[in-house]
Amino acid sequence: MVQATQLASGRITVHPDFCNGQPTIRGLRITVETILGFLSAGESREEILSQYPSLEPADIDACLCFAADRLEAIA
């Protein structure tokens, strides 16, 4: 049985059979990479939240924490 891994306060889920194993937000089909891409392109939190109404502000925080944790792990 394949299990999902939850990270960043349980808001980030990694499951090998879901979205090609990419980290997603709360099991939604929204990847951490997508949100980080919007942020790096200069989109505001408000713009992202309006584009993805199923997201909560804490989901964006979790994406940033997830990225910081990954960077720390490889440093």
Buried (B, 14 or more C-beta within 10 A) or exposed (E): EEEEEBBBEEBBBBBEEBBEEBBBBBBBEBBBBBBBEBBEEEBEBEEBBEEBEEBBEBBBBBBBBBBEEEEEEEE
